[in-house]
Amino acid sequence: MEFKDNKPIYMQIASRICDEILTHTYKVDERIPSVREYAANLEVNTNTVVRSFDYLQNNNIIYNKRGMGFYVSADAEKIIMDIRKSAFVNDVLPEVFEEMRMLGISIDEIVQLWNK
């Protein structure tokens, strides 16, 4: 995995795990790799992966079975989609709309391009 400079590494790892949940690499109530396994696989510090898992657990995307590891929550896909939609609407779209305004691109032009 290649990390980008514009986002904390632990968030990029959390995002990757979310992608793997959405693509059903990990299914509901299925165990995900341990912190150590994930850290070794990505060649990062275990503390970084711990932060990723903490973020995912705090958002109810994964849950911990004491002594057994972390598992995918029943509502994980819906939660991930809600978080990503919110980020898109609140973070990405305002920048896109501002760029469209500055370039004089109308919504109709975007719709036409999308339909092609």
C-alpha positions in Angstrom: 0.0 0.0 0.0 1.4 3.4 -0.9 0.5 6.1 1.5 -0.4 9.7 0.5 0.9 12.7 2.3 -2.4 14.6 2.5 -4.1 12.1 5.0 -2.9 10.5 8.2 -1.7 6.9 7.6 -4.0 5.5 10.2 -7.0 7.0 8.3 -5.7 5.5 5.1 -5.5 2.1 6.7 -9.0 2.5 8.1 -10.2 3.5 4.7 -8.6 0.4 3.1 -10.3 -1.8 5.7 -13.6 -0.1 4.9 -12.9 -0.8 1.2 -12.3 -4.4 2.0 -15.6 -4.6 3.9 -17.5 -3.0 1.0 -16.0 -5.4 -1.5 -16.8 -8.3 0.9 -13.2 -9.3 1.4 -14.4 -9.3 5.1 -18.0 -10.2 5.7 -20.3 -9.5 8.6 -19.3 -11.2 11.8 -16.1 -12.4 10.1 -12.7 -11.9 11.8 -10.4 -9.4 10.2 -6.6 -9.8 10.5 -5.1 -8.9 13.9 -3.3 -5.6 14.5 0.1 -7.4 14.3 -0.9 -9.2 11.0 -2.1 -6.0 9.4 0.9 -4.0 10.6 3.3 -6.6 9.2 1.4 -6.8 5.9 1.6 -3.1 5.4 5.0 -2.6 7.0 3.8 0.0 9.5 4.1 0.4 13.2 1.5 -1.6 15.2 0.5 1.6 17.0 -0.6 3.1 13.7 -2.9 0.1 13.1 -4.2 0.3 16.6 -5.3 3.8 15.9 -7.1 2.6 12.7 -8.8 -0.2 14.6 -9.8 2.3 17.4 -11.3 4.6 14.8 -13.3 1.7 13.2 -14.4 0.4 16.5 -15.5 3.9 17.7 -17.6 4.1 14.6 -19.1 0.7 15.1 -17.7 -0.7 11.9 -15.8 -3.4 13.7 -16.1 -4.9 17.2 -13.8 -6.8 19.5 -14.4 -10.3 20.9 -12.0 -10.3 23.9 -9.2 -12.7 23.2 -10.4 -13.6 19.7 -9.8 -10.5 17.7 -11.8 -7.9 15.7 -14.9 -8.7 13.6 -17.0 -6.9 11.1 -20.2 -5.4 12.6 -23.6 -6.2 11.2 -24.2 -2.5 10.1 -20.7 -1.9 8.9 -21.5 -1.4 5.2 -24.3 1.1 6.0 -22.1 3.0 8.5 -19.3 3.2 6.0 -21.6 4.4 3.2 -23.1 7.0 5.5 -19.7 8.3 6.6 -18.4 8.5 3.1 -21.5 10.1 1.7 -21.3 12.8 4.4 -17.6 13.4 3.7 -18.4 13.7 0.0 -21.2 16.1 0.5 -19.4 18.2 3.1 -15.8 18.1 1.9 -15.6 17.2 -1.8 -18.7 18.8 -3.3 -18.1 22.3 -2.1 -14.6 22.3 -3.7 -16.1 20.9 -6.9 -18.9 23.5 -7.0 -16.4 26.3 -6.4 -14.2 25.1 -9.2 -17.2 24.8 -11.5 -18.2 28.3 -10.6 -14.7 29.7 -11.3 -14.5 27.9 -14.6 -18.1 28.7 -15.7 -19.2 25.1 -15.9 -22.9 24.6 -15.4 -24.7 21.6 -13.8 -26.3 20.9 -17.2 -22.8 20.5 -18.7 -21.8 18.1 -15.9 -25.0 16.1 -16.5 -24.3 15.9 -20.2 -20.7 14.7 -19.6 -21.9 12.2 -17.0 -24.5 10.8 -19.5 -21.8 10.2 -22.2 
